[in-house]
Amino acid sequence: MKRGADFIKLNTNAPTYGGPGHWCRKEMSDDEIRAACAEAHMQGLRMAAHTLGEAPLAATILNGVDCVEHAHFTDDHIVELMAERGTWFVPTLLVNERNFDFSPEEQGVSPRHWRWLLASREAKWETLIRARKAGVKICCGTDAGFQIPHGSMSWRELELLIQGGLTPMEALVTATANNADLLEIEAGRIAKGRLADLVLVDGDPLKNIAVLSQPARLRVFKGGREITPMVENVCVD
C-alpha cells in the first residue's frame, strides 16, 4: 500500500491434481486470510483472491475477500455463499482455454497436470452457469501475463462469456459497468459525472463480438480525449 497499490490479491489455494473432490488445497490459513482482508479493508482497499473450488474456496469467501478469480470446481453451496456475501466473480475463462492452443509438450506439462487442466476446462463452465443463475456479480478479466498479452485478447474473454451463457449485452456489462463498480472507479457507464473513457465501435458487438478484435474499427477516448494509435516507426536506408 505504501508503494501505491490500490487493489490487493491473495493466493489462497493451489491445485493438487488429486482428482474429483481433491483438486486443490489451501495455501493460507483462515486466520491469515481474515487478517489480510481486515487490514486491506481498514485501509479502504478491495481484496481479491486467486482461488479454486471445494472447501478452500468456501474458506476464502467466508474470511472476507471481495472478489474471487477463476473459482473452478464449485458447488451450489459455494455459489450461494458468493451471492449471499456479495462476492464478485471473475471467471478468467480465456486463461484456461489458452492452454489448449498448445500441446502438453510445448508447455512442458505433465500428464497429471494435463488431466487437471482438462477437468478445470469443464468445471469453469459449470461455475459460470451456477453463478449467473444465482445472481452473482460477474466481472471480466483475462489473467493477462500468463500466455495472454495485455489488451489484445480481451475480446476473446467476452466471446467465451457469451459461449458460457451470457447474452452479448451481459458480457459487455461485465467489462464496463461491473468492472468499474468492483474497482470503485467513476467509469464504465455513459452518465453524468462519469469519466469519459469510451470505446467507439464501427460495427455492432451485440451481433458480432469479434468486431472488438479489429483495432482499425475502434476509437478510444480517455477522459474525453481521443487516443491516437501508436504507429510503428520504420527506418528506410
C-alpha positions as CSV (number, residue, x, y, z in Angstrom):
1,M,0.0,0.0,0.0
2,K,2.9,2.3,0.7
3,R,4.1,1.7,-2.8
4,G,0.8,2.8,-4.3
5,A,-1.2,-0.4,-4.7
6,D,-4.9,0.2,-4.8
7,F,-6.0,-3.4,-5.0
8,I,-4.7,-6.5,-3.3
9,K,-4.7,-10.1,-4.5
10,L,-4.1,-13.1,-2.3
11,N,-3.2,-16.7,-3.4
12,T,-5.3,-18.7,-1.0
13,N,-5.2,-22.1,-2.6
14,A,-3.5,-24.1,-5.3
15,P,-4.0,-27.3,-7.4
16,T,-3.2,-30.7,-6.1
17,Y,-4.2,-32.8,-9.1
18,G,-5.7,-35.4,-6.8
19,G,-9.0,-36.0,-8.7
20,P,-12.6,-35.1,-8.0
21,G,-13.1,-33.7,-4.6
22,H,-9.3,-33.3,-4.2
23,W,-8.3,-30.9,-7.0
24,C,-6.9,-28.2,-4.7
25,R,-5.6,-27.4,-1.2
26,K,-5.4,-24.3,0.9
27,E,-2.2,-22.2,0.9
28,M,-3.3,-19.8,3.6
29,S,-4.9,-20.4,6.9
30,D,-8.3,-18.9,7.8
31,D,-6.6,-16.6,10.2
32,E,-4.2,-15.4,7.6
33,I,-6.9,-14.7,5.0
34,R,-9.1,-13.0,7.6
35,A,-6.2,-10.8,8.8
36,A,-5.2,-9.8,5.3
37,C,-8.7,-8.8,4.4
38,A,-9.3,-6.9,7.6
39,E,-6.1,-4.9,7.0
40,A,-6.9,-4.1,3.4
41,H,-10.5,-3.1,4.3
42,M,-9.3,-0.9,7.1
43,Q,-7.2,1.0,4.6
44,G,-10.1,1.2,2.2
45,L,-8.8,-1.3,-0.4
46,R,-10.6,-4.2,-2.1
47,M,-9.2,-7.7,-1.7
48,A,-9.2,-10.3,-4.5
49,A,-8.0,-13.9,-4.4
50,H,-6.7,-16.5,-6.8
51,T,-9.0,-19.4,-6.0
52,L,-10.0,-22.9,-6.9
53,G,-13.2,-24.5,-5.6
54,E,-14.2,-27.0,-3.0
55,A,-13.5,-26.3,0.7
56,P,-10.6,-23.8,0.2
57,L,-12.8,-21.5,-1.9
58,A,-15.5,-21.5,0.7
59,A,-13.0,-20.6,3.4
60,T,-11.7,-17.8,1.2
61,I,-15.1,-16.3,0.7
62,L,-16.1,-16.7,4.4
63,N,-13.0,-14.9,5.6
64,G,-13.6,-11.7,3.7
65,V,-12.4,-11.5,0.2
66,D,-14.3,-9.2,-2.1
67,C,-13.6,-10.9,-5.4
68,V,-12.6,-14.4,-6.5
69,E,-10.7,-15.2,-9.7
70,H,-11.1,-18.5,-11.6
71,A,-13.1,-20.4,-9.0
72,H,-13.2,-23.7,-10.8
73,F,-14.7,-26.8,-9.0
74,T,-17.5,-25.1,-7.2
75,D,-20.8,-26.5,-6.0
76,D,-24.2,-24.9,-5.2
77,H,-23.2,-24.1,-1.6
78,I,-20.1,-22.1,-2.7
79,V,-22.1,-20.2,-5.2
80,E,-24.8,-19.5,-2.6
81,L,-22.1,-18.1,-0.3
82,M,-20.9,-15.8,-3.1
83,A,-24.4,-14.5,-3.8
84,E,-25.2,-14.0,0.0
85,R,-22.0,-12.2,0.7
86,G,-21.9,-10.1,-2.5
87,T,-18.6,-11.7,-3.6
88,W,-17.6,-10.6,-7.1
89,F,-16.6,-13.3,-9.6
90,V,-14.0,-13.0,-12.4
91,P,-14.2,-16.3,-14.4
92,T,-11.0,-15.8,-16.4
93,L,-12.2,-18.4,-19.0
94,L,-9.6,-17.5,-21.5
95,V,-6.5,-18.3,-19.4
96,N,-7.8,-21.9,-19.1
97,E,-8.7,-22.2,-22.8
98,R,-5.4,-20.7,-23.8
99,N,-3.7,-23.9,-22.5
100,F,-5.4,-25.8,-25.3
101,D,-3.8,-23.6,-28.0
102,F,-0.6,-25.5,-27.3
103,S,0.3,-29.2,-26.8
104,P,1.3,-30.5,-23.4
105,E,4.8,-31.0,-24.8
106,E,5.0,-27.3,-25.9
107,Q,4.1,-26.2,-22.4
108,G,6.2,-28.8,-20.5
109,V,3.1,-30.0,-18.8
110,S,3.0,-33.5,-17.1
111,P,0.1,-35.9,-17.8
112,R,-1.1,-35.4,-14.2
113,H,-1.2,-31.6,-14.8
114,W,-2.9,-32.0,-18.2
115,R,-5.6,-34.1,-16.5
116,W,-6.2,-31.2,-14.1
117,L,-6.4,-28.7,-17.0
118,L,-9.0,-30.9,-18.8
119,A,-11.1,-31.2,-15.6
120,S,-10.9,-27.4,-14.9
121,R,-11.9,-26.8,-18.5
122,E,-15.2,-28.5,-17.8
123,A,-15.6,-27.1,-14.3
124,K,-15.3,-23.5,-15.3
125,W,-18.4,-23.6,-17.4
126,E,-20.4,-25.1,-14.5
127,T,-19.2,-22.4,-12.2
128,L,-20.3,-19.7,-14.7
129,I,-23.7,-21.2,-15.2
130,R,-24.3,-21.6,-11.5
131,A,-23.1,-18.0,-10.7
132,R,-25.2,-16.4,-13.4
133,K,-28.3,-18.3,-12.2
134,A,-27.7,-17.3,-8.6
135,G,-27.2,-13.6,-9.4
136,V,-23.5,-13.5,-8.5
137,K,-21.9,-10.3,-9.8
138,I,-19.6,-11.2,-12.7
139,C,-16.7,-9.2,-14.0
140,C,-14.4,-9.6,-17.0
141,G,-10.7,-10.4,-16.6
142,T,-8.2,-12.5,-18.5
143,D,-5.3,-13.2,-16.1
144,A,-3.1,-11.4,-18.6
145,G,0.6,-12.0,-18.4
146,F,0.3,-15.8,-18.3
147,Q,0.1,-16.9,-22.0
148,I,-2.1,-13.9,-22.6
149,P,-0.9,-10.4,-23.7
150,H,-2.5,-7.3,-22.0
151,G,-5.4,-5.9,-24.0
152,S,-5.2,-7.5,-27.4
153,M,-7.0,-10.8,-26.5
154,S,-9.6,-9.3,-24.1
155,W,-12.3,-9.6,-26.7
156,R,-11.9,-13.4,-26.5
157,E,-12.9,-13.4,-22.9
158,L,-16.1,-11.7,-23.9
159,E,-16.6,-14.3,-26.6
160,L,-16.2,-17.1,-24.1
161,L,-18.6,-15.4,-21.6
162,I,-21.2,-15.4,-24.4
163,Q,-20.3,-19.1,-25.2
164,G,-20.9,-19.8,-21.5
165,G,-24.4,-18.5,-21.5
166,L,-24.3,-14.7,-21.0
167,T,-26.0,-12.5,-23.6
168,P,-23.8,-10.2,-25.6
169,M,-25.0,-7.2,-23.6
170,E,-24.4,-9.0,-20.3
171,A,-20.9,-9.8,-21.4
172,L,-20.2,-6.2,-22.3
173,V,-21.5,-5.0,-19.0
174,T,-19.1,-7.3,-17.2
175,A,-16.2,-5.5,-18.8
176,T,-17.6,-2.0,-18.4
177,A,-20.1,-1.2,-15.6
178,N,-19.4,-4.2,-13.5
179,N,-15.6,-3.9,-13.6
180,A,-15.9,-0.2,-12.8
181,D,-18.1,-1.0,-9.8
182,L,-15.7,-3.6,-8.5
183,L,-12.7,-1.3,-8.8
184,E,-14.7,1.6,-7.5
185,I,-13.8,4.0,-10.3
186,E,-16.1,6.5,-11.9
187,A,-16.1,4.9,-15.4
188,G,-17.9,2.1,-17.1
189,R,-21.1,3.9,-17.9
190,I,-22.1,6.8,-20.1
191,A,-23.6,9.1,-17.5
192,K,-23.3,12.5,-16.0
193,G,-20.4,12.6,-13.5
194,R,-18.6,9.6,-15.0
195,L,-15.2,9.7,-16.7
196,A,-15.5,9.9,-20.5
197,D,-13.4,6.8,-21.0
198,L,-15.1,5.4,-24.1
199,V,-14.6,3.0,-27.0
200,L,-16.5,3.8,-30.2
201,V,-17.0,0.8,-32.3
202,D,-17.5,0.7,-36.1
203,G,-19.9,-2.2,-36.0
204,D,-22.3,-3.9,-33.6
205,P,-20.7,-6.1,-31.0
206,L,-24.1,-7.3,-29.9
207,K,-24.3,-9.1,-33.2
208,N,-20.6,-10.0,-33.6
209,I,-18.4,-9.6,-30.5
210,A,-15.3,-10.3,-32.7
211,V,-15.5,-6.8,-34.1
212,L,-13.7,-5.7,-30.9
213,S,-10.7,-7.7,-32.1
214,Q,-10.1,-5.2,-35.0
215,P,-8.2,-2.1,-33.8
216,A,-8.9,-0.2,-37.1
217,R,-12.7,-0.3,-36.2
218,L,-12.2,1.1,-32.7
219,R,-11.8,4.7,-31.4
220,V,-10.6,5.1,-27.9
221,F,-11.2,8.1,-25.7
222,K,-9.6,8.7,-22.3
223,G,-11.0,11.4,-20.2
224,G,-12.9,12.8,-23.2
225,R,-9.7,13.0,-25.4
226,E,-9.2,10.6,-28.3
227,I,-6.1,8.4,-28.0
228,T,-4.2,8.3,-31.2
229,P,-3.0,4.7,-32.0
230,M,0.7,4.2,-31.9
231,V,2.3,3.8,-35.3
232,E,5.4,1.7,-35.6
233,N,8.4,3.8,-36.9
234,V,10.0,2.3,-40.0
235,C,13.6,3.3,-40.9
236,V,14.4,3.3,-44.6
237,D,18.0,3.4,-45.7
